[in-house]
Amino acid sequence: MSQQESSITVELPDGSTLDVPSGATVEDVAYEIGPGLGSDTVAGKLDGELVAKEEPVYDGAAVEIVTPSADEYLQVMRHSAAHVLAQAILRAFPDAELATGPPTEEGFYYDFDGIDVDEGDFDDLVAEMEAIVDSDLDIEREEVSLDEARERVAGDPYKEEILEDLAAGDRGADDDIETVSFYSQGDFSDLCAGPHVASTGEIGAVDLREIAATNWRGDEDQPRLTRVYGTAFGSESDLEDYWERKQEAERRDHRRIGREMNLFSIPEHSPGCVHFHPDGMAIRRELEDYIRGKNDELGYEEVWTPELNKVDLWKTSGHYEHFCEEDEMFHWDQASARTEGDDADEYGLKPMNCANHVHLYQRERRSYRELPKRYCEFGTCYRNERSGELSGMLRVRGFTQDDGHAFVTREGIQGEVTRTLEVIDEVLADFGLDVTFKLETQPDDSFGDDELWERAEDDLRSSLDALGEGYEVEAGEGAFYGPKIAADAEDAIGREWTVGTVQLDFVQPERFDLVYVGEDNEEHTPVMIHRALLGTFERFMAVMIEHFAGRFPLWLAPEQVRVLPLNEETLGYAHRVKNEFEADGFRATVADGDDTLQRKIRRAHDENVPYMCIVGSDEEEAGTLSVRDRAEREARDVDPEAFRDHLRAERAEKRLEPDFLDE
């Protein structure tokens, strides 16, 4: 056999290549690099996918070695912790049937059938898991034939189905599979591809989080299962830190704060669709006005397009094929006695605004002198998200985007994208959010030819380089019609949220036959740029509620000033003070109930009102105010006009905290 036939070449993270024998595993590659790395190998990554160290590499594969110091090690350890949970469950419920148990961003879960468990059982289950960890059981991998695997999982319906899917090449599995792997630890064994740590003793600390109901394969027609969530860390101190962060996140939960501050609701008759209450709408209007100003700066013209369209529009754009495949689009055949002939057609609620904006562009013959042509819209869209995936305002079915589309020449791409990124950076800074830009590249379900995608990705890279802030690359995460730049914002407790986006689209202009007449008097195809500065109002408001924990800056607060009269005799003065604030455009109220002053102060503080103005007979006689903020600082004998001057500046500059009483 020749050298070429007996060896393959893999790529290492530094860009160098390495020749290894055909059939070599990830661990073999590590030993080729060095014996120390080989002995430290826990798992590997092949073309970005986490795999067991026993996984064979292939010619041209990009190989990364995962050791205990790698970021991915925690994911591997949590996968092993999921097996520890399953082992503990089987000891408590010997008749339990195992489904699947993967690691997650916050820990892991395992799905079970045939168990009756609640959170009151957690202490006993955690104690059993800790005993398994303390036993330091070796975790051993074994490759077996399909026939032997069938014997091992016989009578376990979920594992049988997983195995048959693997054998048939379904759900992404190779269709020429001959063997599968099992992982064993003590008296427990599970059909699993891995990877796992070497022994249960490598799991530093475990705990259980919650229980939820789910359906097998996420299909509502399949059996109902019990999902037990847990988490694992390398040490007890890391676990304690996690619970502290978890408690802080729960304190900031936008659903709880939204109820307490009466901002929004999502009733059962409109699942996944937000009802904004007056105070919530006050915040939303501030956001809309703010974004309108930014759109004006960027040269966008505001439009409105309807939610209801015939689906032919989205068949041309490609959204129909993309969204209907997974039943993610609301659409129906409109055929009845009232809708005969041309009206008996298929309609749908728009999942995106872009195709409607294409219609606006193509109504007129365009010249290169008109470009960029920019349209913006606070457009409401709908997507048929699964009920189990809905989560307050963070994951909804009906949402309104601060959407915009610019039609530009090929030469105008970089300048347009760079300016948009600069504005997104400015916007998120106004909310006290640090931004990380991420370039999301061509996904597997993309439309259009690869050359167009390469050109689009190169253009976005050039814009990011021009911005000079650095960026990360998320391979395969682009939209089906083009690559995009996502602006990920880090909130007050370190969580990242994707908000603004900029996307290049060479596909839809071609599908809709869009043209402009160039300087050469020839027709050319424009490039379409999709952009959102905040994303959707629902999601961004949820992020803001949690980022500020309901303690909004003055300019966003639904109630900015509350006037607290000491008694009925000063009620008239309190209303005059309130009216002066309202004349300056502030949202102000009077607390004119019978409560004591201390109760009024406490209520305003609990309801996160930025400023309170206390007025009694002394203040009325002197024409002054006693000002108190929600940080419980207070000043007496304040001139009302000077206070309003400060509030006007604080509002205009969008300061993040009330600062009139700063020392």
N, C-alpha and C positions, 0 to 999 in steps of 0.2 A: 504494500500500500504506500502511495506517495505521501510526502510530508503535507501537501495541500489537502489530501483526502483525510488524513488522520488528525488534523488540527483545525481549530477555529480561532477567530480573532474577536476579542471583546474590547469594548471601550471603557476606560476608567474615568473617574470623576474629574481628573485633571486634564482630560482630553487625550491622554496617551492611549496606546493600544497594547494588548497583551495577547500573545498566542498561547493557547492552552489545548490539551488533548480533547478531541471530540468526545462528548459524554461527560466532561468535567462539570462539577457542581459549583455552586456559589462558594462553598467552603474550600474547594480545591483552588479556586481563583485566589482566595484570600491567602492560602498557604504559598501559592506561587509568588504573591507579592512579598510575603515575609512570614516566618513561622510565628512570630508574636501576634500578628494580625489574625493568622489562621486559628490560633488557640483561643482568641477573644471573640471569634465570630459567633453571633447569635442567630442572625438571619441575613437577608440580602434584599436588594431591590434590582429588578430587571426591567429596564425601560420605565422606571418610576413605580413599578408595582412591587409591593412588599411580598416576599416569598420566603419559604423555609431555606435554611442553609443547605439542605440536601437537594434543592431544586437544580436540575441540569441547566447550564447556560446554553446559549445558541449563538451562532455566528452573527456578528454585528451587534450583539446586545450591549446596552449601556449598563454596566454593573456597578453597584454600590454595596459596600460591606457595612452591615449593621452590627455594632458592638455595644456594650453596656453604656458607653458614653454618647451614643447617637440619640437624636431626638426620637427616632422610631422605636427605641428600646421600650419606652413606656407602653406603647401600643402592643408590643409583643408580650410584655408582662401582663397587661390587662386581658389579653386573649387567654393566657394561662389561668388568670384569676376567674374567668368565666367557666373554665373547666372545673376549677375548685368549687365554684358555686354548684355546678351540676352534680358533682360528686357528693357534696353535702346534702343536696335535695334528695338524691337517691337513697342516702342513708336515713333520712327522715321520712321519705315517701317512696318505698321500694317499688311501687307500681307506677311511678311517674313515667311518662313518655317524653323523651327529649326531642326538641325541634332544632333550633339553631341558637348559637351564642357568640356573637362577634364582639370585638372591642369597639368602643365609640370614643368620641372626642372627650367626654367627661368620665369615661370608665368602661363599662361593659353591660351587657344584659344577656339573659338566657330565657328562651321561651319553652314553657312546659305545658303538657296536657296531663290531666288526671291528678292534680294536686289541689288541696284546699288550704291556702296559706294567706296570711295577712301580715301587716307590718308589726303586729304584736309578736310574731314568730321570729322577728329579725335577730333579737339577742341570741337566741338558741342557734340559729343558722350561722350567724357570724362566729359564734364560739366554735362551731364545728369546722367552719372554714379556717379559722386560725389554728385549730388542731392539725388540719391537713397541711397547712403551711409549715407549722413547727415540725411536722414529721419529715420535712425535707425529702419528699418522695421524688425519685428520678422520673423525669418526663421523657418517655421513649417513643420514638417514631418507628413505624413498621409499614413497609410497602407490601400490599397483598394483591392477589389477582381479583378480578371482578367476581368470579364465582365464589371465592372464599369470603369476599366482602359481603356478598348476598347472604351467605350462611350466618355471618356475624350479626347482621342487622335484621335477620328474619323475625317477624312479629313486631317490629318497631316501624309503624307506618310512615313517620316523617323521615327517618333515616333511609327507609326503602325508597321513598320518592326522590330524595336527594341523590341517592346512588344511581337510580335509573335515569335521572336527568344527566348525570355525569356520563353514564354509559352511552346515552343517546346524543351527546353533544349539545344538549339544550342549555339555556341560561348562561351562555358564554363559555361553556366547557368545550375542550377539544373533542372532535368527533372520532379520533383514533385512540382514545384512552384505553390502556390495557391494565393499569394498576391504579389503586387508590391508597391513601395513607390513613392510618389510625394512630392516635396518640394515647398512650397509657400512662397512668400514674397510680401505683398501688392497685386497688381493686376496681379502678375506673378506667374505661376505654371509650373513645369516641371517634367516629368517622370525621376526619378534619384534615384540611390541607396545611394547617399551621400558618405562620411559624409560632413556636413556643420557646420559653426559656428552658434551661436544662433541668431544673428541679423546682418543686413548689416552694422550697426555702428561699428562692430568689425573689419571691413576692414580699415586699417590705411591709405593707399594711393594707388591709382590706376592710370594706364596710359595705352595707347595703343601703340603698337610697329610697326606692319606692317600688310599688307594684302597679301594673297597668294591665288592662285587657287588650288583646290584639287578635288578629285573624291570621291563620296560616297563609304565608305568601302575601300578606296584605290584602287578600281577597275577601270581601265581605260575605261571599257565599261559602267560604271554607270554614273549618272548625275554629271555635273560639279558644284561644290559648291564654295562659297566664304569663305575663312578662315580668321578670324580676330584674330590677336595675341595681347595679353595684358600682363600686369604684375601687381602684387600687393605686397605690403610690409606692415609691421606693423607701419611704420612711414614715413613721407616725407623725412627725412634725409636718411633713408635706400633706398628709391626710388632714391634720388639724387646720392647716392653712386653707385647704380646699373647702372645708365645712364653713370656715369664716367667710370665704368669698361667696359660697352658696347662700348663706344667711343674708349677706349684704345684697346679693342679687334678688332674693325673695323680698327683701324690704323695699327694693326699687321696682318690683314687678309692675309694669304699666297697667295690667288688668286691675290689680288691687287699687293702685293710686287713681286710676281712671274712675273707679266706682266711688272712692272716697271724695274725690274732687268733682264728681258729677260731670266728667268730660265727654264720655261716650258710652254706648252700649251696643251689643251685638245680639239682638233678640232671636228667639228660636224661629220666628217666621222669616228671618233673613240670615240664614247661616253663612258666616264668612263675609257679611256685608255690614259695614260700620254705620251706626247712627251717631252723628255728632250733635251733642247737646250744646246749648248756648255758650257755655264757657269753653268747651272744646272747639267750637266754631270760631271763637275769638282767637284762639291760638292758630287755627288753620288759616284764617284770614290774614293774620300777620305774616305767616309763611308765604301765602300767595302774593301779598303786596311786595314782600321782600324779593321773591323770585321774579316778579314782574319788573322790578327795577334792574335786576341783573340781566334779564332778557333784553331790556331796552339798551343796556350797555353793550351787549353782544350783537345788537342789530336784528333781533327777531321780531316778526310780526305775529301778533296773537290771533289765533283762529279758533273755531269750534267745529267739530265734526261729530256726526251722530254715532251712537253705540250700535244701532241696528243697520245691518247691511246684508245684501245677498252674498252667499258664500263664494260666488264667482270671484269677488274681489280678492279673497284670501287664497283661492286656488291659484290665481295668478302670482300672488306675492310669495306663496310657499307656506304661509302660516296654516292653511287648511291641512295640508299633508302632515306638517310637523305637529300640530296640536291635536288633530283628530285621531292620530295613531294611538295615543294614550288616553283618548276621551277627555282631553283637557279643555275643549272648547264647547261652549253652549251653542248648539245648533239644532235646527228642526226643519222638517218639511211642512211648509205652510200650504196645506191642501184641504179645502172644505168647499161647501156650497157657495161660500162667499169669495173664495179665492180660486177661481177657475182660470184656465188659459194661462196668460203670461204671469199672473200672480201666483199660480201654483208652483212655487219654487222653494228652494232651500235657503233659509235665512240663518243668521247667527249674530251673537253679541261679540263685538270686536275684542280680540285678545291683545291687540296692539293698536297704536294710532298711526303707524307709519304708512300703511297702504292708503289711508284716507288723505294723508298729506301728499302722497304721490299724485293723487287725483288733482289736488290744487295746483301742483306744479305743471301737470300736463295739459291744463286747460288752455294754455297760451303757448305760442311759439316763443322760445327763449333765445336770447343772445348772450354771448360770453360777458357782455358788459353788465348784465343783470346779476351775474353770479358773484359771490354766493347769494342764493335765495334761501331765506330762513323763515320757517314757520314754527311757532310754539303753541302749545295748548295744554291746559289743565284737563286732560282727556281721561274719562272714566272707562276702564276696560274690565273684562270679566274672564276668569279662568276657572275651570271646573276642578279645583283642588279637592283631594280626598278629605272626607270629614275628619279623619284621624290626624291629618297634617295641619289642620287649621289651628292657629295659635294667636288669640287676641287680634291685635292690629299688625303683628309681625308676619302672619301668613293668612291671607284673606282670599275671598273669591272675587270681590269687587274692589277695585282700587283706582285711585286717580294719580296719574303721573304728571310731574312737571316736565312734560315731554317737549322735545324740540328736534327738528330735522333741518339740516342745511344741505343744499345741493350746490356742489362746488366743482371747479375744474380740477383736473389731476394735479396741476401745479399749485393749487390753493389749499391742498390738504393739510400740510404741515402747519402753516400759519393759523388755520382755523382750529385745528385740534389743540395746538399749543395754547392759544388764547383761551379756549374753553377750559383746559386743565388749570390754567392760572386762576380763572374765576372759581372753579370748584375748590381749589386750595383756599382762596379767600373766603368763600362761603363757609366751609367747614371750620375755618379758624374763628369766624364770628360766633360759632356755637361752642367754642372751646374743645374742638375735636382735632386730634392729630391724624393726619392722613397718610396712608401708604398706597401708592399706585401699583396696580398689578396688571400685567399684560396677559390677556387670556387668548390663547391661540386656537387654531382650527380643530373643531370637534369631529367625532366620527360621522355625525349625521349632517355634515355641512353640505350646502348647495354650491354649485359653481366649480370651476376648474382650479387645480392646485396653484397654477401660476398667478391667478388673481389673488388668491389667499396670501401667497408669499409677498406680493407687492403690497397688499394691505397691511400685513404685519410689519414689513419694513418701514412703511410710512408712520405707523404708530410708534415704532421704536425711535425713529428720528424725532418725533414730537416729544417723547419722554426724555430723550437725550438733551433736547433743547431746553426742557424745563429744568434740568440739572439737579433733580432731587433723588435720583435713583429709583429703581422699581424692581419688582419681583415678576417672575414668569410663571403663569399657571397653564401648563400644557393641556390642550384639549378642552378648555373651559369656555371658549368663545360661543357666540350665538350661531345658529345654523346658517345665517346669511353673511357673517363677517366677524373678524376678530374684534376684541374690545379692550378698553382700559377700564378697570374697575377702581373706584376710589373707596378703599376700606378705612373706616374711621374708628379710632380707638376711644372708647368712652371712659367715664370717670373711674371705673373699676377694672380697666384693662381688657374689656371685651372688644372684639372687632366686628364691625357691621359694614356690609357693602351698601353704599348709598349712591353717590353719583356714578355715572358711567358715560363713556364716549365710545361709539362703535362705528367702524368703517363698513360700508356696504357697497360692494361692486356688483352684487347679484340682483337686487331688486330693480335698480335702474335698467338693467338689461332685460329682465323679465317683463317690465312694463314698457319697454322701448322708449325710454326717456332720452331726449336729445337736447342739445343747445347748438346754436350756430357759432362756430369759432371765428377767430380773427381771420382765418383763411377762407371764410365763407363756406366751409364744409360742416356737416353735422358730426357732433361728437357726443359720447355718452357721459353724463355727469357722474360724479361720485356722491353718494348719499351718506351723510354723517348723522347718526342717531346720538342724541345726548340727553342726559337728565342731570340736573345739578343736585337735587336732593333724592331722586328716585321716585318713590311714591309717598304721598302725604301721609297715608296710614302708617306705613312702616317707619318713616322718618319721625313722625310724632311719637310713636312707641319708643323709638330710640331716645328721643329727647326727654320723654317722661322719665325713663330709667336713668339716663345720663344725669339729669338734674334732680332725680328723686322727687319730682313734683315741685321743687323749689326753683321755678323758672326765673330767668332774668327779667328785669322790669319790662322790657319791650315785648316779651312773650307772655307774661303773666296774665291769665284771664281777668283777674282783679288786681289792679296795680296799687290802689290806695283805698284804705278803709278809714272813714272818719268815725271816731268813737266819742259821742257826747257823754259828759259826766251825768247829766240829768235832763229832765224834760225842758227845763228852763233854757238850756243851751242847744236844744234840738234845732231851732231856727238857724243859729250860727253854723251848726254842723252842716246843714243843707246848703248854706251859702258857700261854705268852703268847698263842699263837694261839687257844686255847680261851677266854681272857678276851675277846678281840675278838669271837669268835663269840657269846659270851653276850650281848654288846651288839648283836647283829644285824649285825655287819660280815662281809663276805665275805673271809676270810683263809685263807692257806695257809702251809705250811712248805716251804722249798726244802731238802729233805733229801738231795739227791744228793751225788755225790763231787766235784763241780766245786770249783774254788777260789772264794774269796770274790769276787774281782774278776769272775770269769765269772758268778757268781750275780747280782752287782750289774748287770753289763752286760745280762744276759738280762732282768731285771726292768725295767730302763730301756727296752730295746727293745720289751718287751711292754706298755709304757705303764702300769705299776702305779703308782698315785699315791704310795704310801708303802712304804718298806722299813724293817724293824726288824732291826738287826744285834745278835746276842747272842753273847757269848763268856763266858769264865769270870769276867772282871771284872764284866760286867753281871749275871751270875747271882748272884755273891756280894753285889753291892750291891742287887739287885732292881731294876735300871734297864734302860734301852734306849739304844742308839745309833740315832737316827732319821735316815733319809735320804729325800729326795723325788726325783721323777723329773727335777727341774731340777738335780739333783746337789748340792744343799745338804745339810749334815749337822750334827747336834747330838749331843753325848754326854751321858751321865748324865741322861737324860730319865726323869722319873717316869711309870710306865705309866698310872696313874690320871689324871694331868694330861693326858697325851697322848690318852687315850680321851675325856676331857671335851671336848677341843678337836675331836676327830673327830665327836663327837655333835653339836656345834654346827655344824661345817662341813657335815655331812650335812643337818641340819634346815634350815639357811638356804640350802641348795643353792648354795653358793659355787662359782664357775666354775673356780677353780684351787686346788690344795693350798696352804695358807697357814700351816701350823704353823711353818714356818721363815722366814717373812717377817721382815725386820729392822725 
